[in-house]
């Protein structure tokens, strides 16, 4: 029945199974028998079921049929950084090729607004706009959509800088210098320089944000200047 069709690859891994009505017609069984079979397969981990969406082949990975906000809640900092390192340097490389005066003006505005932020919520808003504007500069709707999803997941994750208990101008200034370097290379259409600057920026986030937030996610921690 359903199990055999899964084993022979008729229903591929992580693909949605046909509706119960279609399955019953395909296999030639009643809906009550089918539901018992699906329940058994679910208990065994051969399929997983999502109310309102249907049944899917395989275990229940959080990445299947999940909104970015759901992914973000269980994301590790290493997952987020790994994803951004894979995507954003390439996007920035493309942006340096396609930058226009209008795009550049937006990037400069977002950079200066972020650099003047006096709290992490304000910083995070302008920082998101800065990174999204780089994606928009590519003119590629797929790139823009992917970056949007990544940042929606970031904003829902425990690793969002808005969750920090203390605002530190020195850290803001460090990130702002990264943005300035990215902007410098994009403005000069220096593809490789822009790509490297973005890669260095994201790697720098991992080095500074991890220690800054790792304890503050669950408890209040004094400012880094007062830590031993």
N, C-alpha and C positions, 0 to 999 in steps of 0.2 A: 504494500500500500504506500503510504506517504514515506515511510522509512526507506523502502527500496528505491523510490524515486530520488530521494536525497542522496543515497549511497551511489547511484549511477550518475549523479550530477544533473539530473533532469531539473531539479530545483537547486541552483547554485548557492554557495555559501554567502550569507548576508543578504540574499535576495528575499523579497517578500513573497510568501506563498500566495497562490490564488485564493480568492474568497472561499468561504465554506461551501457556498452554493456550487461554485465551479469545481471544487475538489470532489464534492459528492458526485457530481455528474461525470467527472473524469474517471474516478475510481469505481463508481457504482455501489456506494454504500449510503446508509442513512446519515443524517446530520448528527444524531445521537451517538452513533458508532464512531463517526469522525471525531467528535469532540473528546471522546474517551481516548482515542489514539493520539490526538494532539496534546492532551493533558499528560499522557505518558511520555511523549517525546520531549515535552517541556521539562518535566521532572528529571529526565535523563540529561538535559542540556543539549539535546540535538536541535531544538528550536527554542526561540523565545517569543513571547507574546506581549504586545503593547496595546492596551485598551484604546480603541478608537483608531488604531493604525493597522492592526492585523498581526499575523504571525511571520517570523523571519527565521531563516535557516541559520543554525549555529548558536553559539553562546550569545550573551547579551553585552557586546562591547559598548561602552558609553559613546563611541563615535558614530554608531549607526543610528540614523534617524533622530539625532539629538541636536537641539538648538545650541548655538555657540555659548549662550548663557549657562546651559546645563553642563557643557564640557568644562567651562571655566570654574565651576564650583569644586570640581575634583582635580583640577590641573595642578601639577607640580611646577615649580619655577623652572626646572630643567626642561620640562616639556614645552613651556611657553617660549623660553629662550631658543631652544633648538628649532622650533617652528619659525620664529622671527629671523633667526640667522639664515635659515634656508631660503626665506622669501624676500625679506626687505632689502638686502644688498642688491639682489637682481632687479627689484623694482626701482631702486635708486639709480642703478646703472641705466635703465631704460629712461628714467625721468631726465637724466643728464643729456640724453640724446634729443629729447622732445620738449625741453623747457621753452616756455614762451614768456613774454614780458608780464602777461597777466598772471600766469602761474607763479612766476618769481616774486611778484608783488605780494601775493597771498602768503607764500612761504616766509617772506621777510616779516610780514605782519604777525603771523603766528609765532615765529621765532622770538620777536621782540616782546610780544605779550606774555609768552611763557617765561622769558628771562626776567620779567618784572613781577612775576607772581610772588605773593607773600604768604601763600598757603598751598598745600598739596592738591586740594580740590581744583583751585584755579590753574595750577601748573598742569594737572592732568588733562583738563579740558583743552588747553592750547597745545599741549604736547600731542594729543590725539589728532587734533586738526592739522598739525604740522606733518605728521606721518601720513595721514590720509591724503593731504594735498600732494604729497610726493607721488602717491599711487594714482591720483587723478591726473597728474601730469603725463603719465604713460598713455592716457587715452584708451586704455584697454579695460573694458568692463569686467572681464574675468579677474584681472589683477585687483581692480578696485573692490570687487565683491569679496574676494578672498581676504584682502587686508581688513575690510570691514568686519568680517567674521572673526578674524584673529583678535581685533581690538574689542569686539563685543565680549569675547571669551575672557580677555584680559580684565575688562572692567568688572566681570562677575567673579574673578578669581581672588583667592586670599592674598595674591601677590601684587595687588594694585596698590600703588604708592599712596592713594587716598586713605588707606587703612593705617598708615603710620601715625603714631601718637604725637610726634614732634616734627615741626617744620624746621629744616636746616638749610639756610641760604647757601652754605658751602656746597652742598650736594646739588642744589638747583643750579648753581653757577657752573659746576662741573658738567652737568648734562647740557646746559646752555652752550658751553664751549664746544661740545660734541655737535650740537645742532648747527652752530656757526660754521664749523668745518665742513659739514655735509653741504650746507647752503653755498659755501665758497666754491666747492668743486662743481656743484650742479650749475651755478651761475656761469661758470667757465666751460661748461659742457665737457668737463673732465670725467669721463665715464668711470675709469678705473679708480680715480681718486675718490669719487663720490661713493662708489661701491665699497671701497676699503673704509672710508669714514663711517659709513653706516654699520659695517661689520664691527668696527672698533667700538662704536657707540653701544650696540646691543651687548657685546661682550662686557663692556664697562658696567652696564645695568646689572648684569648677573653678579659681578664682583661686589658692587655697592649695595644693591637692593636686597640681596639675599640676607646678609648679616643684619641689615637695617630693619627688616621686617620679620625675620624668622621667629623671634620670640614675641614680637608685638602683635602678631596675628592672634595670639591667645591670651596675652597679658600685657600690662603696661610696663614699658621698659624706659629707663631714663635716657636722656639724650646721649648720643655717642660721646660727646665731649666730657660727660661726667662718668663714663664707664671706665672700669679699670683697664 
